Structure formats: structure tokens, C-alpha cells
């Protein structure tokens, strides 16, 4: 089962993101219910690994955070632009939470990729590359709205999320909320 730890974006922010996606007018916009901040990608795990992970995550204390999305950026991969993202304002509490989650995953026996934590919310994905027109639209949005700031929201936990890959893109299913819900969530 392909899983990650993350924070789902609250519905109150979906409209502001949809407005940016409409202004962009190209790429594959991420649906509101799929907007999230990945804290730790875990990859494919079996049920015994998930159970060990759950036990480790249940011990992670979570202090409430006030997070804010501020600024647009792109994620490059290889020789092409892969995604348009909203960056998160730096927050020491978020960095600390991400580090605690990585430690918990290692305690559960999981091997993690060495990746620098770059907090962002992907709002649009680009397929095999941008056409000249799409690149111009993206450039215009970055120039005109690159400093966008969305309202802050309060975060009181995180989730274990399953990622289903489909032809239309990834679909997400929250398996467990921490610290609120017992695992496994239905």
C-alpha cells in the first residue's frame, strides 16, 4: 500500500487555490479534496509495517500549528517543469513535527529516502512538458501572482494517507488521523 504522512488542506482554502488554478489555465489542476502537504513519503508498505508505524506515530506529540501558504514556485524534474506549488511560510514547529515523524518511522523499522523537507502544496501538475503557450501562461502567473498569500489555518494533527495512482491522477484516502482518531480509521 503506497502511503505518506501529511496534512490535508482545509476546505476553506480550496476556493482560493481554485482561483489560482483557473488563472493558470493549463496543466492538470489538483482537486480541492486532494490538496495536501506531504510531511513524509513512505512508499509501499505492507500491513505489518503499517501496524508498527501506527504504534510509533501514536507516541508523537503534536503541538498545534498556525500554517500559511505564501508564494508560488515550480518543481522541476529532469528537463521539464513537473508541478506548480504553493510554498509554506517557514515554521519551526512544522520542521520539528516533520523530524519527529521521520524518527518515529525509523523506530518502526522503515528505511527512508534522504530528502530535504521542502514544504509545499502542489496545485497543478504538468504532463510530458509545457508547450510554448503553457510556459507563457505559467510565467505570467508566476510574475503576476508569485507573491500570493493565503489565509493561515490551524493544524492540530496529521494523517496517514494512502495514495491510489489512477490514469486521472492520484486519489487519496486518509487511513488514520493523529492524534484524534484511533487506527485503523474507517
Residue pairs with C-beta under 8 A, 6 or more apart in sequence:
1 44
1 45
1 46
1 47
1 50
1 162
2 43
2 44
2 162
2 163
2 164
2 165
3 42
3 43
3 44
3 45
3 50
3 160
3 161
3 162
3 163
3 175
4 38
4 39
4 40
4 41
4 42
4 161
4 163
5 38
5 39
5 40
5 42
5 57
5 101
5 105
5 158
5 159
5 160
5 161
6 36
6 37
6 38
6 39
6 40
6 158
6 159
6 161
7 36
7 37
7 39
7 67
7 155
7 158
7 159
8 35
8 36
8 159
8 161
8 172
8 174
9 17
9 32
9 35
9 36
9 37
9 121
9 153
10 153
11 32
12 151
12 153
13 35
13 69
13 150
13 151
13 153
14 32
14 33
14 35
16 150
16 151
17 30
17 32
17 35
17 86
17 121
17 123
17 150
18 29
18 32
20 72
20 86
20 123
20 141
20 145
20 148
21 29
21 30
21 123
21 124
23 141
23 145
24 84
24 124
24 137
24 138
24 141
25 137
26 124
26 126
26 130
26 133
26 134
26 137
26 138
27 84
27 124
27 125
27 126
27 127
27 134
27 138
28 124
28 125
28 126
28 127
28 169
29 123
29 124
30 122
30 123
30 124
30 125
30 169
33 172
34 169
34 170
34 171
34 172
35 121
35 122
35 123
36 121
36 161
36 172
37 67
37 88
37 119
37 120
37 121
39 97
39 98
39 101
39 117
39 158
40 98
40 101
40 102
40 105
40 112
41 113
41 115
42 53
42 105
42 110
42 112
43 113
45 53
45 110
49 108
49 109
49 110
50 160
50 175
52 108
52 109
53 104
53 105
53 108
53 110
53 160
54 160
54 176
54 183
54 184
55 108
56 104
56 105
56 107
56 108
57 101
57 104
57 160
57 176
57 178
58 178
58 179
58 183
59 104
60 97
60 100
60 101
60 104
60 178
61 100
62 97
62 156
62 157
62 158
62 178
62 179
63 93
63 97
64 154
64 155
64 156
65 91
65 93
65 94
65 97
65 154
65 155
66 91
66 152
66 153
66 154
66 155
67 88
67 89
67 91
67 94
67 152
67 153
67 155
68 88
68 89
68 149
68 150
68 151
68 152
68 153
69 86
69 87
69 88
69 89
69 121
69 148
69 149
69 150
70 86
70 87
70 88
70 89
70 147
70 148
70 149
70 150
71 86
71 87
71 146
71 147
71 148
71 149
72 84
72 85
72 86
72 87
72 141
72 142
72 145
72 146
72 148
73 84
73 85
73 86
73 87
73 120
74 81
74 82
74 83
74 84
74 85
74 138
74 142
75 81
75 82
75 83
75 85
75 120
75 122
76 82
80 126
80 128
80 129
80 130
81 126
81 129
81 130
81 135
81 138
82 125
82 126
83 122
83 124
83 125
83 126
84 122
84 123
84 124
84 126
84 138
84 141
85 120
85 121
85 122
85 123
86 120
86 121
86 123
86 148
86 150
87 119
87 120
88 94
88 119
88 120
88 121
94 119
95 117
97 158
98 117
98 119
101 158
102 112
105 112
106 112
125 169
126 134
130 138
156 180
157 177
157 178
157 179
157 180
158 177
158 178
159 174
159 175
159 176
159 177
159 178
160 174
160 175
160 176
160 178
160 183
161 172
161 173
161 174
161 175
162 172
162 173
162 174
162 175
163 170
163 171
163 172
164 170
164 171
164 172
164 173
174 185
175 183
175 184
175 185
176 182
176 183
176 184
176 185
177 185
